Amino acid sequence: MKYRRLGKTNLDVSVVGIGTWQFGGEWGKDFTQVEVDQILDQAKQEGINLIDTAECYGDHLSEQFIGDYLSRNNREDWIVATKFGHHFHRNFERTRHWSADEVLKQLDNSLRSLRTDYIDVYQAHSCTDEEFTNDDLWTMLDKQKQAGKIRHLAISLAGNDDSYQTDKATEVGAEAIQVVYNRLDRAPEEKIYPSAINQDLGVLARVPLASGYLSGKYKPGSTFEENDVRSRHDRDKTDRLLRIVEEIARHEVPEGVKMASWALAWCLKHDAVTTVIPGCKNREQVISNARAADLDIVSEKHPQAK
């Protein structure tokens, strides 16, 4: 495993982390604690030290799975990132909660769920610009940093082409951003990544496998169960993306390299990207994802976006 400093923080994160939206039950599978333990045990074995979760992956359900694991293992071995701004009601249904008082309650609920005294990276979760522009919110969060509940603040961007919130990150005390980035969606290269580099912000690249489409497992015409978030994607667009994936596999992925590992390594080439946070459903996928750090492509760099 390789490690990189997360922006201006003192955190050295593994270049491959663990995304945990799937633990909330919206990716076609309900997890047990035993299955989560197996995934995190394997991640530890691979040298992965970053877990990314959120308040609304289930009603703190993903956090609870992780917290149960952390309570039986060494909390200090892990960098835990979670998020705020929403409340989960049922699959694919959330409400938004962005006042300072509401977010403080979310923070305390996340700390209880994670069974920890502190959160390493606390992220504004897909906020609108109006929700973001709230001095009371950022003042409260800064006070929670001073109290030791939060170590670092970050912004998990809703979109990946508008740099407004990234440009304001340092101003509100954020030291990292999270953004959608993958071989099928390079939008952050245009405005967001130059801003992040200029401010020395850490970058967590989410959806690096394009919702699994870049795993190479799916062909045009593939369908998903209704409890899988991908069943809500536009079918024509999905088929179009999967045809592009077939071309990428044919022309860009080296022979003998798993497409999923290659796709993660592709993201890590960019100067701005600190780490990728793919989801995983079993130990085998953790191992495959971790192999991305071993590919020579990781030490190369993308040409800067024009």
Backbone bond lengths (Angstrom), bond angles and torsions (degrees), N, CA, C in turn:
res aa  C-N    CA-C-N  psi(-1)  N-CA   C-N-CA  omega(-1)  CA-C   N-CA-C  phi
1 M - - - 1.462 - - 1.532 109.16 -
2 K 1.307 114.97 145.94 1.462 121.00 173.93 1.528 108.53 -109.09
3 Y 1.335 116.22 158.53 1.460 121.77 -177.39 1.523 109.03 -132.76
4 R 1.335 115.47 148.34 1.456 121.78 178.16 1.525 108.99 -137.35
5 R 1.321 115.51 147.36 1.468 120.81 175.31 1.523 109.01 -69.07
6 L 1.324 115.83 133.54 1.461 121.20 -179.50 1.523 109.46 -85.98
7 G 1.327 116.15 90.52 1.451 121.00 177.81 1.511 112.45 58.46
8 K 1.338 116.19 -134.46 1.461 121.69 -178.29 1.526 112.17 -84.78
9 T 1.331 117.28 0.48 1.460 119.57 -178.52 1.531 109.87 -75.47
10 N 1.321 114.96 172.44 1.464 120.21 174.49 1.527 111.12 -97.20
11 L 1.330 116.69 19.75 1.459 121.79 -176.54 1.523 110.94 -95.01
12 D 1.310 116.74 126.51 1.460 121.75 171.12 1.518 107.32 -100.79
13 V 1.334 115.27 110.11 1.465 120.10 -175.75 1.520 110.43 -103.97
14 S 1.322 115.71 148.31 1.460 120.17 173.72 1.524 108.84 -63.44
15 V 1.333 116.73 143.93 1.469 119.19 -177.38 1.522 111.73 -69.13
16 V 1.313 116.70 -16.80 1.465 121.86 171.11 1.519 107.83 -118.58
17 G 1.334 116.45 124.00 1.451 121.57 177.00 1.525 110.58 -110.25
18 I 1.323 114.99 -169.24 1.467 121.78 178.60 1.519 108.47 -118.60
19 G 1.335 117.04 115.68 1.455 121.69 171.02 1.520 109.24 -86.54
20 T 1.332 118.00 141.25 1.470 119.68 -170.20 1.528 114.49 -128.78
21 W 1.323 117.97 22.89 1.468 119.48 173.86 1.522 109.93 -55.62
22 Q 1.335 116.49 -37.72 1.462 121.00 -176.06 1.524 112.33 -59.50
23 F 1.335 118.43 -28.23 1.464 120.28 -179.49 1.520 111.60 -65.67
24 G 1.329 117.73 -19.04 1.460 121.38 179.57 1.515 114.34 -80.23
25 G 1.340 117.68 -6.90 1.470 121.01 173.16 1.506 116.09 93.89
26 E 1.346 118.33 15.22 1.464 119.72 -177.37 1.534 112.94 -107.84
27 W 1.326 116.46 17.02 1.469 120.37 179.52 1.523 111.51 -123.89
28 G 1.348 115.36 35.09 1.462 119.95 172.57 1.511 114.87 82.22
29 K 1.334 118.36 12.10 1.462 120.44 -177.94 1.523 109.75 -154.42
30 D 1.331 116.37 137.98 1.459 122.01 171.12 1.524 108.00 -99.02
31 F 1.320 116.50 126.98 1.458 121.58 -175.28 1.525 111.71 -92.77
32 T 1.319 114.85 154.22 1.463 122.13 170.43 1.523 108.13 -106.91
33 Q 1.327 116.55 163.91 1.461 119.93 177.72 1.530 110.81 -62.54
34 V 1.311 117.02 -35.95 1.469 120.44 178.94 1.525 110.32 -61.04
35 E 1.325 117.28 -42.75 1.465 120.50 -179.70 1.526 111.43 -67.04
36 V 1.313 116.64 -40.37 1.468 120.36 177.13 1.524 109.75 -63.53
37 D 1.323 117.05 -43.56 1.468 120.80 178.60 1.522 110.89 -58.18
38 Q 1.322 116.55 -42.97 1.468 120.43 -179.45 1.523 111.11 -62.75
39 I 1.322 116.54 -42.17 1.464 121.11 179.45 1.528 110.67 -63.64
40 L 1.327 116.86 -47.05 1.459 120.04 -177.49 1.529 111.72 -71.70
41 D 1.320 117.16 -34.38 1.472 119.72 174.15 1.525 110.48 -60.86
42 Q 1.338 116.05 -43.57 1.463 119.83 179.90 1.526 110.70 -66.60
43 A 1.325 115.95 -39.62 1.466 119.72 177.66 1.531 110.24 -58.89
44 K 1.327 115.91 -45.65 1.468 119.97 178.48 1.524 110.58 -59.55
45 Q 1.309 116.10 -42.61 1.465 120.84 179.62 1.525 111.46 -61.98
46 E 1.338 116.83 -33.43 1.467 121.76 -179.18 1.526 112.26 -81.45
47 G 1.337 117.45 -5.91 1.459 120.49 -178.51 1.515 114.10 90.36
48 I 1.326 117.52 8.09 1.465 121.89 177.14 1.525 108.97 -74.62
49 N 1.345 116.20 134.12 1.469 118.70 -179.15 1.525 113.69 -127.13
50 L 1.339 117.59 3.85 1.467 121.70 -176.23 1.522 110.95 -113.69
51 I 1.329 115.92 126.28 1.464 122.46 174.21 1.521 107.86 -117.99
52 D 1.329 116.81 126.73 1.468 121.15 176.73 1.520 109.13 -112.60
53 T 1.322 116.25 126.69 1.454 121.08 -179.75 1.522 109.09 -139.04
54 A 1.343 117.54 -166.76 1.467 120.96 -179.24 1.511 110.18 -162.03
55 E 1.331 113.73 158.28 1.456 121.71 179.46 1.525 112.36 -63.16
56 C 1.328 117.64 -26.41 1.469 120.38 -172.60 1.522 113.02 -112.47
57 Y 1.321 117.80 21.56 1.468 120.47 167.95 1.525 105.92 -86.45
58 G 1.367 114.11 85.07 1.441 119.21 -160.98 1.521 106.45 73.97
59 D 1.316 118.05 175.47 1.464 120.52 176.42 1.527 107.76 -80.03
60 H 1.349 115.96 80.45 1.468 123.37 -173.56 1.537 111.71 62.32
61 L 1.352 118.06 16.92 1.466 120.87 -175.45 1.526 112.08 -66.63
62 S 1.329 116.69 -46.54 1.461 119.51 178.22 1.530 110.19 -59.32
63 E 1.333 116.24 -44.21 1.464 120.46 177.93 1.527 111.40 -59.66
64 Q 1.337 116.80 -38.72 1.467 119.77 -178.76 1.523 111.39 -66.12
65 F 1.336 117.06 -41.83 1.462 119.90 175.70 1.531 110.49 -58.33
66 I 1.334 115.09 -46.01 1.464 120.11 -178.58 1.526 110.04 -66.21
67 G 1.340 116.67 -41.90 1.458 120.64 179.98 1.518 112.29 -62.39
68 D 1.321 116.82 -40.01 1.461 119.97 177.10 1.523 109.95 -60.25
69 Y 1.333 115.69 -42.96 1.471 120.24 178.75 1.533 110.47 -64.43
70 L 1.320 116.56 -46.94 1.471 119.93 -178.22 1.523 112.04 -62.07
71 S 1.324 116.54 -31.57 1.468 119.92 -178.70 1.518 112.06 -67.72
72 R 1.331 116.59 -18.72 1.467 120.85 -179.18 1.528 112.52 -110.32
73 N 1.318 116.22 1.50 1.455 121.51 -179.21 1.532 108.59 -133.34
74 N 1.302 117.29 178.25 1.460 120.35 -175.09 1.526 110.71 -80.78
75 R 1.329 116.09 106.75 1.473 120.99 179.84 1.521 111.49 -54.73
76 E 1.316 117.11 -36.70 1.462 121.29 -174.94 1.533 112.83 -66.73
77 D 1.324 117.08 -14.50 1.465 120.28 179.57 1.531 111.97 -77.25
78 W 1.327 117.27 -11.38 1.463 120.85 -170.05 1.524 112.38 -120.07
79 I 1.314 115.31 145.74 1.460 123.24 168.90 1.522 105.91 -103.92
80 V 1.319 116.23 113.90 1.464 121.80 -174.12 1.522 109.51 -106.57
81 A 1.319 115.55 122.78 1.465 122.34 176.67 1.528 108.24 -114.55
82 T 1.318 116.77 128.64 1.460 119.92 172.96 1.525 108.87 -134.39
83 K 1.329 116.84 -174.79 1.465 120.30 -168.42 1.527 110.73 -139.15
84 F 1.338 114.90 169.38 1.461 120.84 179.10 1.522 110.05 -142.63
85 G 1.344 114.76 159.04 1.457 120.45 173.40 1.519 115.59 130.05
86 H 1.347 117.34 -11.74 1.461 119.81 -175.21 1.527 111.34 -136.82
87 H 1.318 114.80 161.69 1.462 121.06 171.27 1.523 108.30 -128.26
88 F 1.326 115.94 125.85 1.465 123.24 179.57 1.525 109.46 -79.72
89 H 1.337 116.66 132.38 1.461 121.35 176.27 1.520 111.16 -109.11
90 R 1.304 116.10 -47.96 1.467 122.75 173.95 1.512 106.25 -158.76
91 N 1.340 117.22 173.74 1.453 119.44 -176.15 1.529 111.97 -48.61
92 F 1.319 115.17 126.07 1.464 124.05 174.99 1.527 113.25 68.35
93 E 1.330 116.97 14.74 1.473 120.10 177.52 1.530 109.47 -128.13
94 R 1.334 115.52 119.54 1.456 122.38 179.77 1.523 109.88 -137.06
95 T 1.335 115.47 158.20 1.454 120.60 168.41 1.525 107.80 -118.40
96 R 1.334 115.32 159.75 1.460 121.42 -173.67 1.524 109.86 -102.68
97 H 1.341 116.13 137.19 1.468 121.20 -176.21 1.521 108.19 -142.06
98 W 1.343 116.30 106.32 1.457 119.92 -168.35 1.521 114.64 -127.21
99 S 1.316 118.47 3.43 1.466 118.05 176.52 1.526 108.70 -70.54
100 A 1.327 116.26 157.76 1.460 120.56 -179.64 1.527 111.26 -58.28
101 D 1.334 117.16 -42.31 1.462 120.79 -179.33 1.526 111.22 -65.02
102 E 1.332 116.63 -42.05 1.463 120.10 179.90 1.527 111.29 -64.99
103 V 1.318 116.21 -41.99 1.464 119.66 -179.08 1.526 110.92 -67.98
104 L 1.322 117.25 -35.87 1.469 119.48 176.80 1.527 110.26 -61.51
105 K 1.334 117.22 -40.47 1.468 120.35 176.74 1.533 110.55 -64.42
106 Q 1.345 115.98 -40.18 1.464 119.21 177.89 1.524 110.75 -62.17
107 L 1.326 116.05 -41.84 1.467 120.39 179.18 1.522 110.66 -59.02
108 D 1.313 116.71 -48.11 1.465 119.76 -179.25 1.525 111.14 -64.53
109 N 1.340 117.27 -37.04 1.469 120.34 177.07 1.527 111.04 -65.89
110 S 1.325 116.34 -38.57 1.462 119.74 178.48 1.522 111.07 -66.77
111 L 1.326 116.92 -41.47 1.469 120.21 177.61 1.529 110.85 -60.42
112 R 1.338 116.40 -42.30 1.470 119.70 178.23 1.522 110.86 -65.42
113 S 1.333 116.51 -44.02 1.464 120.20 -178.17 1.522 111.15 -64.19
114 L 1.326 116.37 -40.44 1.459 121.66 -178.84 1.530 112.67 -81.36
115 R 1.334 116.24 -7.08 1.474 122.12 179.76 1.533 110.87 53.34
116 T 1.296 114.96 49.87 1.455 120.78 -177.83 1.525 109.47 -140.70
117 D 1.309 116.30 159.19 1.461 121.80 178.49 1.526 112.24 -90.05
118 Y 1.335 116.96 -13.50 1.458 119.98 -175.85 1.531 110.37 -150.22
119 I 1.320 114.54 153.49 1.464 122.26 174.06 1.523 107.15 -112.77
120 D 1.312 116.52 129.27 1.462 120.03 -176.25 1.524 112.08 -68.62
121 V 1.331 116.56 -45.03 1.468 121.02 -178.51 1.523 107.88 -135.62
122 Y 1.341 117.04 114.21 1.466 122.29 -178.19 1.522 108.11 -108.60
123 Q 1.348 115.63 120.98 1.461 121.22 -167.36 1.527 112.96 -116.10
124 A 1.332 116.10 131.22 1.466 120.85 168.48 1.524 107.36 -64.45
125 H 1.330 116.94 125.84 1.459 121.90 -166.73 1.533 111.70 -100.68
126 S 1.320 115.77 97.82 1.471 121.43 173.65 1.520 112.33 53.59
127 C 1.342 115.95 52.29 1.463 119.21 -179.14 1.527 111.45 -85.74
128 T 1.323 114.58 153.84 1.453 120.30 171.62 1.525 108.06 -74.63
129 D 1.320 117.30 166.06 1.463 119.88 177.19 1.526 110.72 -63.01
130 E 1.328 116.83 -34.24 1.465 120.44 178.61 1.528 110.35 -66.15
131 E 1.336 117.75 -43.56 1.464 121.17 178.11 1.525 110.81 -66.24
132 F 1.314 116.04 -34.87 1.463 121.92 -179.46 1.524 111.50 -67.45
133 T 1.334 116.48 -38.07 1.462 121.47 -176.28 1.517 109.64 -84.02
134 N 1.331 115.31 79.75 1.463 121.71 -172.88 1.528 108.07 -148.33
135 D 1.314 116.23 93.73 1.469 121.00 -176.40 1.527 112.35 -58.65
136 D 1.331 116.88 -37.38 1.464 120.19 -179.54 1.527 110.69 -60.77
137 L 1.336 115.75 -39.98 1.465 120.28 -179.40 1.527 111.10 -62.97
138 W 1.325 116.51 -50.57 1.463 119.85 -176.02 1.525 111.90 -70.53
139 T 1.339 116.83 -30.12 1.463 119.96 175.15 1.521 110.40 -65.95
140 M 1.333 116.35 -44.18 1.465 120.41 177.88 1.529 110.42 -61.06
141 L 1.341 117.12 -43.91 1.461 120.53 -178.22 1.528 111.30 -65.04
142 D 1.336 116.15 -36.82 1.464 119.11 176.90 1.533 110.56 -63.97
143 K 1.310 116.72 -38.16 1.465 120.08 177.36 1.524 111.22 -64.45
144 Q 1.337 116.29 -35.51 1.465 119.63 178.03 1.526 111.12 -70.63
145 K 1.330 116.62 -29.79 1.471 119.54 172.09 1.527 109.97 -64.35
146 Q 1.320 115.64 -45.99 1.469 119.74 -179.76 1.527 111.20 -62.92
147 A 1.335 116.16 -30.55 1.469 120.81 179.32 1.528 111.89 -79.91
148 G 1.339 117.49 -9.46 1.459 121.04 177.71 1.509 115.73 91.03
149 K 1.335 117.75 1.96 1.470 119.50 179.64 1.532 111.81 -75.46
150 I 1.329 116.03 -28.52 1.459 122.72 -179.00 1.522 108.09 -125.14
151 R 1.325 116.86 135.84 1.464 118.99 175.79 1.525 111.81 -93.23
152 H 1.326 116.87 -40.93 1.459 120.22 -177.97 1.521 109.50 -145.44
153 L 1.332 116.06 145.69 1.458 122.38 177.25 1.525 110.16 -101.86
154 A 1.327 115.71 151.41 1.462 120.97 179.68 1.524 108.99 -151.27
155 I 1.313 115.70 171.80 1.460 122.46 179.75 1.521 108.43 -126.71
156 S 1.331 116.28 119.78 1.460 121.49 173.47 1.526 106.86 -93.83
157 L 1.322 115.96 103.86 1.460 121.93 -169.72 1.520 112.24 -69.60
158 A 1.343 115.89 140.00 1.459 120.43 176.72 1.515 111.12 -71.68
159 G 1.341 116.43 -42.22 1.455 121.45 179.12 1.514 109.93 -115.01
160 N 1.326 116.16 174.75 1.466 117.55 -177.25 1.524 113.39 -129.35
161 D 1.353 115.77 22.92 1.460 117.42 177.35 1.531 113.48 -129.11
162 D 1.332 118.08 -13.54 1.465 122.20 179.40 1.527 108.24 -100.45
163 S 1.323 117.66 123.51 1.459 120.92 -173.72 1.527 113.85 -94.33
164 Y 1.342 119.27 7.39 1.463 120.97 -174.74 1.532 112.11 -53.08
165 Q 1.341 117.16 -53.85 1.462 119.71 -176.66 1.527 111.42 -68.60
166 T 1.320 117.14 -35.74 1.462 119.91 175.79 1.525 110.14 -62.40
167 D 1.324 116.69 -44.52 1.470 120.82 179.83 1.528 111.92 -59.49
168 K 1.335 116.50 -30.49 1.468 121.85 -177.50 1.528 112.86 -93.62
169 A 1.323 118.14 1.29 1.463 121.55 -170.88 1.528 112.28 -57.22
170 T 1.317 117.15 -53.17 1.459 120.07 -177.69 1.522 110.94 -61.13
171 E 1.323 115.96 -36.60 1.468 121.32 -178.83 1.524 111.76 -60.35
172 V 1.358 117.32 -36.43 1.467 120.08 -178.92 1.533 112.16 -93.95
173 G 1.320 117.19 2.02 1.460 120.69 177.12 1.514 115.25 92.60
174 A 1.339 116.77 10.31 1.468 120.00 178.56 1.524 110.09 -83.50
175 E 1.324 115.25 140.87 1.461 120.83 -177.27 1.525 112.87 -115.16
176 A 1.323 116.39 0.44 1.472 120.24 179.88 1.517 108.98 -154.83
177 I 1.316 115.19 161.29 1.459 121.64 172.85 1.523 108.52 -130.33
178 Q 1.321 114.40 158.57 1.462 121.44 170.69 1.520 107.28 -122.91
179 V 1.331 116.81 136.72 1.458 119.79 -173.61 1.523 110.44 -151.04
180 V 1.330 116.83 149.82 1.467 121.64 174.34 1.523 108.91 -70.63
181 Y 1.330 115.25 126.04 1.464 120.20 178.84 1.519 108.96 -155.39
182 N 1.318 116.24 129.18 1.453 121.30 176.31 1.526 109.37 -164.04
183 R 1.299 116.57 176.79 1.466 121.89 -176.47 1.523 112.18 -61.10
184 L 1.330 117.44 -23.90 1.465 120.94 179.61 1.524 112.56 -91.71
185 D 1.316 117.67 -12.59 1.468 121.56 -176.18 1.525 108.85 -142.40
186 R 1.325 115.97 96.98 1.458 122.11 -174.88 1.532 112.53 -103.83
187 A 1.327 117.05 16.65 1.463 121.15 -173.85 1.537 114.51 -53.21
188 P 1.348 120.02 -38.06 1.472 118.63 -177.21 1.524 114.24 -61.51
189 E 1.323 117.36 -20.85 1.461 119.73 -178.05 1.520 112.27 -61.89
190 E 1.324 116.66 -26.27 1.467 120.59 -172.73 1.527 112.76 -73.84
191 K 1.330 118.09 -52.19 1.471 121.12 -174.04 1.537 113.36 -125.05
192 I 1.318 116.28 -39.47 1.460 119.82 -172.65 1.522 111.76 -70.92
193 Y 1.312 117.98 -46.31 1.461 119.67 -177.12 1.531 113.15 -66.24
194 P 1.330 119.33 -42.22 1.474 117.21 175.21 1.525 112.80 -58.70
195 S 1.339 117.31 -37.90 1.461 120.97 178.09 1.528 110.87 -66.61
196 A 1.330 116.47 -40.87 1.460 120.45 179.41 1.526 111.29 -64.62
197 I 1.327 116.75 -42.60 1.467 120.71 178.61 1.524 110.22 -63.21
198 N 1.327 116.62 -42.73 1.458 121.61 -178.53 1.532 112.24 -60.92
199 Q 1.355 116.11 -34.23 1.470 120.32 -178.51 1.532 113.26 -97.41
200 D 1.327 116.90 -0.36 1.466 121.44 -175.19 1.524 110.84 57.68
201 L 1.335 115.92 48.79 1.458 121.47 176.03 1.524 109.61 -89.74
202 G 1.322 116.56 139.52 1.452 119.60 169.88 1.526 109.55 -68.77
203 V 1.330 116.80 150.76 1.462 121.04 179.80 1.528 109.89 -129.13
204 L 1.335 115.31 119.15 1.455 122.00 171.73 1.520 107.00 -98.73
205 A 1.326 116.82 115.74 1.466 120.94 -179.77 1.524 108.90 -89.59
206 R 1.343 115.41 111.74 1.459 118.94 179.58 1.530 110.17 -97.64
207 V 1.321 115.44 164.99 1.468 123.28 -175.86 1.535 110.39 52.16
208 P 1.336 118.41 41.19 1.463 119.53 -176.11 1.523 113.45 -68.39
209 L 1.333 116.52 -17.35 1.469 120.64 175.62 1.524 111.49 -101.22
210 A 1.345 116.39 15.41 1.472 121.45 178.17 1.530 110.91 52.22
211 S 1.335 115.63 56.28 1.470 122.76 -179.70 1.530 112.14 59.13
212 G 1.304 116.43 29.24 1.462 121.02 179.39 1.509 114.43 90.31
213 Y 1.333 117.53 -9.70 1.463 119.88 -178.00 1.529 111.23 -64.75
214 L 1.345 116.73 -29.94 1.464 119.90 179.36 1.527 112.55 -86.46
215 S 1.321 116.78 9.30 1.467 119.60 174.38 1.518 111.20 -74.89
216 G 1.340 115.82 -20.55 1.461 119.89 -177.07 1.517 113.43 85.80
217 K 1.340 117.14 1.28 1.470 120.67 -176.61 1.532 113.25 -83.26
218 Y 1.331 116.48 -20.54 1.461 119.68 -170.43 1.521 111.95 -111.44
219 K 1.318 115.39 143.92 1.458 122.41 179.42 1.531 109.14 -115.24
220 P 1.335 118.33 158.50 1.464 119.57 174.81 1.523 110.41 -51.84
221 G 1.326 115.65 135.10 1.456 120.66 -176.60 1.509 113.42 98.19
222 S 1.333 117.81 -7.83 1.465 121.19 178.32 1.529 110.32 -61.51
223 T 1.327 116.17 143.03 1.469 121.24 178.39 1.522 109.11 -123.38
224 F 1.341 115.20 162.47 1.461 121.11 -176.58 1.524 109.49 -132.07
225 E 1.351 115.99 149.89 1.456 121.23 178.70 1.524 110.52 -63.59
226 E 1.332 116.55 157.44 1.470 119.71 -174.51 1.524 112.69 -68.77
227 N 1.330 118.15 -17.25 1.472 120.17 175.72 1.525 111.81 -89.88
228 D 1.321 116.76 11.56 1.465 123.40 176.57 1.525 107.66 -108.26
229 V 1.328 117.54 124.66 1.457 121.44 -175.89 1.524 111.91 -55.04
230 R 1.326 117.48 -26.23 1.464 119.92 -178.86 1.522 112.87 -69.55
231 S 1.335 117.10 -17.23 1.469 119.82 176.30 1.524 110.79 -67.90
232 R 1.327 117.04 -16.09 1.454 122.64 -179.89 1.526 112.36 -91.79
233 H 1.320 116.79 -6.80 1.460 120.71 177.47 1.527 110.06 -73.22
234 D 1.313 116.42 151.16 1.461 121.57 177.45 1.534 109.45 -64.23
235 R 1.341 116.89 124.56 1.464 120.96 -173.93 1.525 112.34 -62.88
236 D 1.329 116.55 -42.86 1.467 119.36 -178.92 1.523 110.95 -64.03
237 K 1.334 116.29 -41.25 1.459 119.55 178.99 1.523 110.65 -65.94
238 T 1.334 116.41 -41.49 1.462 120.05 178.78 1.518 111.01 -60.14
239 D 1.332 116.73 -46.07 1.470 119.79 178.98 1.522 110.99 -62.22
240 R 1.326 116.41 -38.54 1.475 120.03 179.44 1.537 109.84 -64.42
241 L 1.328 116.81 -43.02 1.464 120.29 178.81 1.525 111.36 -64.66
242 L 1.329 116.03 -40.04 1.461 119.05 -178.54 1.524 111.74 -68.65
243 R 1.315 117.45 -28.33 1.474 119.62 173.98 1.534 110.08 -69.55
244 I 1.339 116.21 -37.97 1.469 119.62 175.91 1.526 109.89 -64.26
245 V 1.335 116.47 -40.61 1.465 120.49 178.72 1.520 110.83 -58.87
246 E 1.322 116.88 -40.42 1.467 119.99 178.26 1.521 111.25 -60.63
247 E 1.326 116.59 -38.98 1.468 120.42 178.24 1.533 110.93 -68.76
248 I 1.319 116.48 -40.37 1.464 120.24 177.99 1.533 110.02 -61.85
249 A 1.324 115.56 -45.02 1.467 119.94 179.50 1.522 110.94 -60.11
250 R 1.315 115.66 -36.88 1.468 120.91 -176.60 1.523 111.85 -73.81
251 H 1.337 117.09 -36.67 1.459 119.73 -168.76 1.537 115.39 -111.82
252 E 1.355 117.98 -18.03 1.463 119.13 -172.59 1.529 115.10 -118.42
253 V 1.316 117.25 -28.30 1.465 119.68 -175.45 1.528 109.39 -85.17
254 P 1.334 118.04 122.72 1.465 120.36 -179.07 1.524 111.96 -61.23
255 E 1.300 115.79 148.62 1.461 121.18 178.43 1.525 109.35 -61.46
256 G 1.327 115.32 136.19 1.455 120.50 178.03 1.510 114.55 86.32
257 V 1.340 118.03 -2.48 1.467 122.34 178.63 1.523 109.64 -104.91
258 K 1.334 117.48 130.85 1.460 120.02 177.29 1.517 109.53 -65.83
259 M 1.332 115.61 137.51 1.458 119.28 -176.69 1.527 111.56 -60.54
260 A 1.332 118.48 -39.06 1.459 120.50 -178.62 1.527 110.69 -61.78
261 S 1.319 116.68 -44.43 1.468 120.13 179.02 1.518 110.44 -62.92
262 W 1.326 116.33 -42.73 1.463 120.94 179.45 1.520 110.83 -62.30
263 A 1.335 117.22 -43.70 1.469 121.12 -176.67 1.529 111.33 -62.98
264 L 1.338 117.09 -37.68 1.460 119.93 177.32 1.521 110.54 -69.30
265 A 1.328 116.27 -43.31 1.471 120.03 178.98 1.523 110.70 -62.80
266 W 1.331 116.89 -35.31 1.472 121.09 177.63 1.531 109.78 -57.74
267 C 1.331 117.76 -45.01 1.467 120.88 179.25 1.522 111.14 -62.52
268 L 1.305 116.21 -39.69 1.466 121.15 -174.74 1.517 113.37 -71.18
269 K 1.320 117.10 -11.24 1.467 119.82 177.38 1.515 112.41 -67.27
270 H 1.326 117.24 -29.96 1.463 119.39 -172.55 1.522 110.90 -69.91
271 D 1.322 115.75 136.89 1.466 121.31 -178.34 1.525 112.89 -53.78
272 A 1.324 117.64 -33.10 1.459 120.83 -173.96 1.522 112.85 -78.32
273 V 1.324 117.34 -26.64 1.465 120.91 -169.55 1.525 111.48 -79.27
274 T 1.328 115.92 125.64 1.457 121.44 176.52 1.522 111.26 -88.39
275 T 1.330 115.91 -46.90 1.459 121.13 -173.29 1.518 110.13 -153.53
276 V 1.320 116.21 156.57 1.464 122.38 172.91 1.521 107.78 -111.04
277 I 1.346 116.76 147.70 1.469 120.03 -176.31 1.530 110.39 -128.54
278 P 1.335 116.93 68.50 1.463 119.69 178.46 1.518 111.59 -70.75
279 G 1.323 116.09 150.48 1.452 120.26 170.93 1.519 109.76 -78.18
280 C 1.319 116.56 168.83 1.462 121.25 178.41 1.520 108.30 -158.11
281 K 1.317 116.18 146.84 1.461 120.65 -177.26 1.522 113.08 -110.13
282 N 1.335 116.97 -8.17 1.467 119.28 -178.91 1.529 109.19 -160.04
283 R 1.316 115.37 174.02 1.462 121.12 -177.64 1.522 111.36 -62.86
284 E 1.325 116.88 -37.52 1.464 120.59 -177.73 1.517 111.20 -61.11
285 Q 1.327 116.69 -39.30 1.458 119.69 178.67 1.528 111.03 -69.40
286 V 1.328 117.45 -33.96 1.464 120.24 175.37 1.530 109.79 -60.60
287 I 1.315 116.52 -46.03 1.467 121.46 -179.51 1.522 110.30 -61.86
288 S 1.333 116.92 -45.88 1.469 121.09 179.50 1.518 111.01 -61.10
289 N 1.329 116.77 -43.95 1.464 119.92 179.79 1.531 110.97 -63.18
290 A 1.327 116.13 -42.94 1.468 120.35 -177.90 1.523 112.03 -62.93
291 R 1.338 117.42 -28.60 1.468 120.72 -179.44 1.524 111.92 -62.93
292 A 1.324 117.17 -18.73 1.473 120.10 179.60 1.521 110.74 -58.78
293 A 1.334 116.96 -32.93 1.459 120.59 -177.96 1.525 111.81 -68.30
294 D 1.333 116.90 -19.00 1.461 120.99 -177.56 1.523 113.39 -89.39
295 L 1.328 116.96 -12.48 1.462 119.58 -175.71 1.527 110.57 -75.59
296 D 1.311 116.51 140.76 1.465 121.73 -179.47 1.524 112.00 -58.62
297 I 1.317 116.06 -26.78 1.457 121.23 -177.39 1.526 111.65 -58.67
298 V 1.360 117.23 -26.18 1.464 120.64 -176.59 1.517 111.34 -65.51
299 S 1.312 117.86 -30.34 1.463 119.68 -177.83 1.518 112.59 -83.77
300 E 1.345 117.01 -6.71 1.452 121.10 176.90 1.520 109.05 -88.01
301 K 1.331 116.62 174.25 1.464 119.48 179.73 1.526 109.99 -135.07
302 H 1.325 114.95 146.77 1.454 119.79 173.31 1.523 109.61 -66.96
303 P 1.328 118.85 148.43 1.456 118.67 165.12 1.517 108.75 -64.42
304 Q 1.303 117.03 145.73 1.462 119.69 -179.30 1.519 110.20 -63.34
305 A 1.348 114.49 142.81 1.457 119.05 178.44 1.516 110.94 -61.75
306 K 1.312 115.48 141.43 1.455 120.63 -179.85 1.515 110.06 -95.49
